[in-house]
Amino acid sequence: MMVKLENIKHIYFIGIGGIGMSAIARYFHARGIKVSGYDKVSTPLTQTLEALGIEIHYTDDVNLAPKDVQAVVYTPAIPVNHSELAFYKSQGYSVVKRSDVLQIISEGSFNICVAGTHGKTTISSMIAHILRDSEFGCNAFLGGIAANYQTNFWSHPRNVCVIEADEYDRSFLKLFPSIAVISSMDPDHLDIYGTAEEMEKSFIEFTGQIVKGGTLFSRKGLKREDDLIASNHLTYQRDNQKADIYTENLHIENGAYVFDVVTPKEKISDFHLPMGGLHNVENSLAAIAVALELDIPVSKIKTAIANFMGVKRRFQYLVRNESFVYIDDYAHHPEELKALLTGVKHLFPEKNIVLAFQPHLFSRTNDFAAEFAEALDIANQVLLLPIYPARELPMEGVTSTLIQNKMKTNTIMLKSKDEILTWIVNHKPELENNSVFITAGAGDIDQMILPIQQHLSTSNEN
């Protein structure tokens, strides 16, 4: 059982460098509670936490684990044989999952919870940004770094929480939304759910957690749309007039999307979204719908959308000039890759698209090899990295070649990270002549960003 928040003087995080874990660590630190933690490797995220004064070590060693803690929080990604985790459990400490802590933090709050197999980080960041920028106010627990504020957490006296509701390990079933958003229910995490049907059941159960009188916004056309539970249920979709909320007159001006929003009550003209990707127009539609539900003035919503700088690793422009663009994205599911590459094609129809992709998890690669191949075929050239295992052990016969063999294009190359950097150096002139280069994946491909930037043009006209 989790001890009461008011009784915690020192809290310890196993896997503190995870994006969701670090947000909760920042929450406790902001409340003046001592925070410390373990992670496998030092990253920019852990270094930011250390700069705040949070002690972190990078060796699984019981001797380094603090003994004066009142609570231990761990991420499900931590292996079961982790010695520190086993020590705390065997010694009777209060040991809980990240989702348990989020449940306790959000008890008694007005909660805006954003779920979906993709899109949830961008939508939750947009909502939190609108609430902050408009001075409505909220506490934000995000699964990405909001570029406007360079953080994944902030606090506010107003008792409103914006929470990215994670379906992995069924974590989102511990949340009770006043407003819920479901952006997608495509099959994923089948290592947890077993079948797509079981995962869909979990999303339906999540909607059953919506408080009495609460509101659900879901993307029009979800497979189990009619089974979702909510007394007040509205749908949204960018280009579907059968949805309750949709866009009209979408076009591009000066590199930004401009569009009107149609709701059951009104039509609102001229939203400006500077973030790339047609899927992000749809993500903004969900955020706008939530903001309107909260009665935030339209003028303030428009201003916030227009100055939204995006989320780190979500269609993030790293280099952008007339002849060359470099985009980094977290896409690690076939539908996300499809949306990413379709968005790039729409914005840069004349440019050659070169994608470096790192598959994430053996199980996901095995489950969706054909779908990955179909999505990757949208690019002109693909540099395919080895699978990033994360929490998994290798599966026999499952490598990146499984995807390669199902692709139709001949312009695919299997490369290690070092080989990709060498390839970029050797092909720099042609890359910088009318190309879009993309890095995508949820593993450690982000470690390549800085070296790639250093090798390629750094003039930025974004």
C-alpha positions in Angstrom: 0.0 0.0 0.0 1.1 3.6 -0.7 1.7 5.7 2.4 -0.2 9.0 2.6 1.4 11.8 0.6 1.7 14.0 3.7 3.8 11.4 5.5 6.5 11.2 2.7 9.7 12.9 3.5 11.9 11.0 1.1 10.7 9.1 -2.0 12.9 6.8 -4.3 12.3 6.2 -8.0 13.6 3.0 -9.7 13.7 4.0 -13.4 13.6 7.8 -12.6 14.8 8.7 -16.1 11.6 7.5 -17.8 9.5 10.3 -19.2 6.5 9.5 -17.0 8.5 8.7 -13.9 10.5 11.9 -14.2 7.3 14.0 -14.3 6.2 12.5 -11.0 9.7 12.9 -9.5 9.5 16.6 -10.4 6.0 16.8 -8.7 7.4 15.6 -5.4 10.5 17.8 -5.7 8.3 20.8 -6.3 6.5 20.0 -3.0 9.8 20.2 -1.1 10.0 16.4 -0.6 13.4 14.7 -0.9 13.7 12.7 -4.2 16.3 10.3 -5.3 16.5 7.5 -7.9 18.1 4.9 -10.0 18.3 4.5 -13.7 20.3 2.3 -16.1 22.1 5.2 -17.9 22.6 8.9 -17.7 20.6 10.8 -20.2 19.7 14.5 -20.8 16.5 13.9 -18.8 18.3 12.5 -15.7 20.9 15.2 -16.0 18.2 17.8 -15.8 16.8 16.1 -12.7 20.3 16.1 -11.1 20.6 19.8 -11.9 17.5 20.3 -9.7 19.4 18.6 -6.8 17.9 15.1 -7.2 20.5 12.4 -6.4 20.6 9.6 -9.1 22.9 6.6 -9.4 23.3 4.3 -12.4 24.3 0.9 -10.9 21.8 -1.6 -9.6 23.4 -1.9 -6.2 21.5 -2.4 -2.9 24.3 -0.6 -1.0 23.6 2.6 -3.0 19.8 2.4 -2.5 18.7 4.8 0.3 17.2 3.1 3.4 15.4 6.2 4.9 12.6 6.3 2.3 8.9 6.2 3.0 7.9 5.2 -0.5 9.5 3.5 -3.5 8.1 4.0 -7.0 9.0 1.8 -9.9 8.1 1.6 -13.6 6.8 -1.7 -15.1 9.7 -1.5 -17.6 12.1 -2.5 -14.7 13.0 -6.2 -14.9 11.6 -8.4 -12.1 15.1 -9.5 -11.2 16.2 -6.0 -10.3 18.1 -6.3 -7.0 17.1 -2.9 -5.6 13.4 -3.5 -6.3 13.6 -7.0 -4.8 15.3 -5.6 -1.7 12.7 -3.0 -1.0 9.9 -5.5 -1.5 11.5 -8.1 0.8 12.1 -5.5 3.5 8.5 -4.4 3.7 8.9 -0.9 2.2 5.9 0.8 0.6 6.6 -0.2 -3.1 4.2 1.0 -5.8 3.9 1.4 -9.5 4.0 4.9 -11.2 0.3 4.5 -12.0 -0.6 4.0 -8.3 1.1 7.3 -7.4 -0.7 9.1 -10.3 -4.0 7.8 -8.9 -3.3 9.1 -5.5 -2.0 12.5 -6.8 -5.1 13.0 -8.9 -7.7 11.9 -6.3 -10.0 14.8 -5.7 -8.8 16.7 -8.8 -10.7 17.7 -11.9 -8.8 15.4 -14.3 -8.3 15.7 -18.0 -6.9 12.4 -19.1 -5.7 11.7 -22.7 -5.5 8.1 -23.9 -4.6 6.5 -27.2 -2.0 4.2 -28.7 -0.7 7.3 -30.5 -1.3 11.0 -30.3 -1.7 11.2 -26.5 1.5 13.0 -25.8 0.9 15.8 -28.3 -2.8 16.2 -27.4 -2.1 16.3 -23.6 0.8 18.8 -24.2 -1.5 21.0 -26.3 -4.3 20.9 -23.7 -1.9 21.7 -20.9 -0.3 24.5 -23.0 -3.7 26.1 -23.7 -4.6 26.0 -20.0 -1.3 27.5 -19.0 -1.0 30.0 -21.8 -4.6 31.2 -21.3 -4.0 31.5 -17.5 -6.7 29.0 -16.8 -4.1 27.0 -14.9 -3.4 23.3 -14.4 -1.0 20.7 -13.1 0.5 18.8 -16.1 1.9 15.3 -16.1 3.2 14.7 -19.7 4.9 11.9 -21.6 7.1 14.3 -23.6 9.0 17.6 -23.1 6.8 20.5 -24.1 9.0 22.8 -26.2 7.4 26.0 -24.9 8.5 25.2 -21.3 11.3 22.6 -21.7 9.6 20.3 -19.1 7.1 17.5 -18.8 5.6 18.7 -15.5 4.4 21.9 -14.0 2.2 22.8 -11.1 -0.5 25.3 -10.4 -2.7 26.1 -7.4 -5.8 25.3 -9.5 -7.0 21.8 -8.7 -7.0 20.6 -12.3 -4.7 17.9 -13.7 -3.8 17.2 -17.3 -2.6 13.6 -17.4 -1.3 11.5 -20.2 -3.2 8.2 -19.6 -0.9 5.3 -20.5 -2.5 2.1 -21.7 0.7 0.1 -21.2 0.3 -2.3 -18.2 -3.3 -1.0 -18.0 -2.0 2.0 -16.0 -4.8 4.3 -17.2 -7.4 2.2 -15.3 -6.3 3.8 -12.1 -7.4 7.3 -13.3 -10.8 8.9 -13.0 -11.3 11.5 -15.7 -13.7 14.4 -15.6 -12.8 14.9 -19.3 -11.3 12.0 -21.3 -9.9 11.9 -24.8 -9.2 8.8 -26.8 -7.2 9.4 -30.0 -6.7 5.9 -31.2 -7.1 2.2 -30.3 -4.9 0.5 -32.8 -3.4 -2.8 -31.7 -0.3 -2.4 -29.6 1.3 -3.8 -26.4 0.1 -7.3 -27.3 2.9 -8.6 -25.0 0.6 -7.2 -22.2 -2.9 -7.7 -23.7 -2.4 -10.8 -25.8 -5.0 -9.8 -28.4 -6.3 -6.6 -30.0 -9.7 -7.4 -28.6 -8.4 -7.5 -25.0 -6.7 -4.1 -25.5 -9.9 -2.6 -26.9 -11.8 -3.9 -23.8 -9.3 -2.0 -21.6 -10.0 1.2 -23.4 -13.8 0.6 -23.0 -13.1 0.0 -19.3 -11.2 3.3 -19.2 -14.2 5.2 -20.4 -16.2 3.5 -17.6 -13.9 5.4 -15.2 -15.2 8.8 -16.4 -16.9 10.6 -13.4 -20.6 11.2 -13.4 -21.4 14.1 -15.7 -18.0 13.9 -17.4 -17.3 14.2 -21.1 -15.5 11.9 -23.6 -14.0 13.1 -26.8 -13.0 10.3 -29.1 -11.7 10.2 -32.7 -14.5 9.4 -35.1 -14.4 5.9 -36.4 -12.7 4.0 -33.6 -13.3 0.3 -34.0 -15.4 0.0 -30.7 -16.8 3.6 -30.8 -20.4 2.5 -30.0 -19.2 0.5 -26.9 -17.4 3.5 -25.3 -19.1 4.5 -22.1 -19.9 8.2 -21.4 -23.1 10.1 -20.8 -21.7 13.0 -22.8 -19.7 11.6 -25.8 -18.5 13.8 -28.7 -16.4 12.7 -31.7 -13.8 14.6 -33.6 -11.9 14.0 -36.9 -10.0 16.4 -39.1 -11.8 15.7 -42.4 -15.1 13.9 -41.5 -18.2 16.0 -41.4 -20.0 13.2 -39.7 -17.9 13.9 -36.6 -19.3 16.3 -34.0 -16.1 18.4 -34.4 -14.2 18.7 -37.6 -12.1 21.1 -39.7 -12.9 23.1 -42.8 -10.8 25.2 -45.2 -7.5 23.6 -44.3 -4.6 25.1 -46.1 -0.9 26.1 -45.5 0.3 29.7 -45.0 3.9 30.5 -44.4 4.6 26.9 -43.3 1.7 26.8 -40.8 -1.6 25.0 -41.1 -4.6 27.4 -41.2 -8.1 26.0 -40.7 -11.6 26.6 -39.3 -13.2 24.4 -36.6 -16.8 23.3 -36.8 -18.5 22.3 -33.5 -22.2 21.4 -32.7 -22.6 25.0 -31.5 -20.6 27.2 -33.9 -17.9 27.5 -36.6 -14.7 29.2 -35.5 -12.5 30.6 -38.3 -8.7 30.9 -38.7 -6.8 28.7 -36.3 -3.1 28.8 -37.0 -1.0 25.8 -36.1 2.8 26.1 -36.7 3.5 22.4 -36.0 4.0 20.0 -38.9 2.0 16.9 -39.8 -1.7 16.6 -40.8 -2.2 14.3 -37.8 -1.2 17.2 -35.6 -4.1 19.3 -37.0 -6.3 16.5 -35.8 -4.5 16.4 -32.4 -5.1 20.1 -32.1 -8.8 19.6 -32.8 -9.1 17.4 -29.7 -7.2 19.9 -27.6 -9.4 22.8 -28.9 -12.5 20.7 -28.1 -11.4 20.2 -24.5 -10.6 23.9 -24.1 -14.0 24.9 -25.5 -15.6 22.4 -23.0 -13.8 24.4 -20.2 -15.3 27.7 -21.5 -11.8 29.1 -22.2 -12.3 32.2 -24.5 -11.9 31.4 -28.2 -9.4 34.3 -28.6 -7.1 32.7 -25.9 -7.4 29.3 -27.5 -6.4 30.7 -30.9 -3.4 32.5 -29.4 -2.2 29.4 -27.6 -2.5 27.2 -30.7 -0.6 29.7 -32.7 2.3 29.9 -30.3 2.5 26.1 -29.6 6.1 25.1 -30.3 5.4 21.4 -30.2 6.8 18.5 -28.2 10.3 17.3 -28.2 10.6 14.3 -30.6 7.1 14.9 -32.0 7.5 16.1 -35.6 10.4 18.2 -34.2 12.2 20.4 -36.7 15.9 20.3 -36.0 17.1 21.8 -39.3 14.9 23.7 -41.7 15.9 25.7 -44.7 14.9 25.8 -48.3 17.1 23.0 -49.5 17.2 20.7 -46.5 14.9 19.7 -43.6 15.8 17.4 -40.6 12.9 16.1 -38.5 13.0 13.9 -35.4 10.0 11.9 -34.2 9.1 9.3 -31.6 7.0 7.2 -34.0 7.4 3.5 -33.1 4.0 2.1 -34.2 3.1 1.5 -37.9 0.2 4.0 -37.8 2.5 6.6 -36.3 5.0 6.1 -39.0 2.3 6.3 -41.6 1.0 9.6 -40.2 4.6 11.0 -39.9 5.6 10.1 -43.5 2.2 11.2 -44.9 2.6 14.5 -43.1 6.1 15.0 -44.5 4.9 14.2 -48.0 2.1 16.7 -47.7 4.3 19.5 -46.4 7.3 18.8 -48.7 5.9 17.1 -51.8 8.9 17.9 -54.0 11.6 16.7 -51.5 13.4 13.3 -51.3 12.4 11.6 -48.0 15.2 9.6 -46.3 14.2 7.9 -43.0 16.4 6.3 -40.4 14.1 4.0 -38.3 14.9 2.0 -35.2 12.2 -0.7 -34.5 11.2 -0.8 -30.8 10.6 -4.2 -29.1 11.0 -7.7 -30.7 7.3 -8.4 -29.9 6.0 -5.3 -31.7 8.3 -6.0 -34.7 7.0 -9.6 -34.9 3.4 -8.6 -34.5 3.4 -5.8 -37.1 6.3 -6.5 -39.5 4.0 -6.3 -42.6 2.4 -3.0 -41.3 5.8 -1.5 -40.6 6.9 -2.4 -44.2 3.9 -0.8 -45.7 4.4 2.4 -43.8 8.1 2.6 -44.5 7.5 2.2 -48.2 6.1 5.7 -48.2 9.7 7.0 -47.8 12.1 7.2 -50.8 15.0 5.7 -48.8 15.1 3.8 -45.5 18.0 3.2 -43.2 16.8 0.4 -40.9 18.6 0.0 -37.5 18.6 -3.1 -35.3 15.7 -3.6 -33.0 15.9 -1.8 -29.7 15.0 -4.4 -27.1 14.0 -2.2 -24.2 12.5 -4.5 -21.6 12.6 -7.7 -23.8 14.9 -10.6 -24.5 15.6 -11.5 -28.1 13.0 -13.6 -30.0 14.2 -16.3 -32.3 14.0 -15.2 -36.0 12.9 -11.7 -35.1 15.3 -9.0 -36.5 14.9 -5.9 -38.6 15.3 -8.1 -41.7 11.8 -9.3 -41.0 10.5 -5.8 -41.9 13.0 -5.4 -44.8 11.9 -8.7 -46.5 8.3 -7.4 -46.6 9.1 -4.0 -48.1 8.5 -3.3 -51.8 11.1 -0.6 -52.2 14.7 -1.5 -53.1 16.1 1.6 -51.4 16.5 0.1 -47.9 19.7 -0.5 -46.0 20.3 -2.2 -42.7 22.7 0.0 -40.7 24.0 0.3 -37.2 24.0 3.8 -35.6 27.7 4.3 -36.4 27.2 3.1 -40.0 24.3 5.6 -40.4 26.5 8.5 -39.4 29.2 7.3 -41.9 26.5 7.1 -44.6 25.3 10.6 -43.8 28.8 12.0 -44.1 29.3 10.2 -47.4 26.0 11.4 -48.8 25.9 14.9 -47.3 25.9 16.9 -50.6 22.9 15.0 -52.0 21.0 15.0 -48.7 21.4 18.8 -48.4 20.1 19.2 -51.9 16.3 19.0 -51.7 15.9 16.3 -49.0 14.0 15.7 -45.8 16.0 13.5 -43.4 14.0 11.8 -40.5 15.1 9.9 -37.4 12.2 7.9 -35.9 11.8 5.4 -33.0 11.3 5.1 -29.3 14.6 3.5 -28.4 18.0 5.2 -28.1 18.0 6.7 -31.6 17.6 10.1 -30.0 21.3 9.8 -29.1 22.1 10.3 -32.8 20.4 13.6 -33.1 23.3 15.8 -32.0 25.9 14.0 -34.1 23.6 14.2 -37.1 23.0 17.9 -36.6 26.8 18.4 -36.3 27.3 16.6 -39.7 24.5 18.4 -41.5 23.6 22.0 -42.2 22.6 23.9 -39.0 21.1 27.0 -40.5 17.6 27.1 -39.3 14.8 29.3 -40.7 12.0 27.7 -38.7 
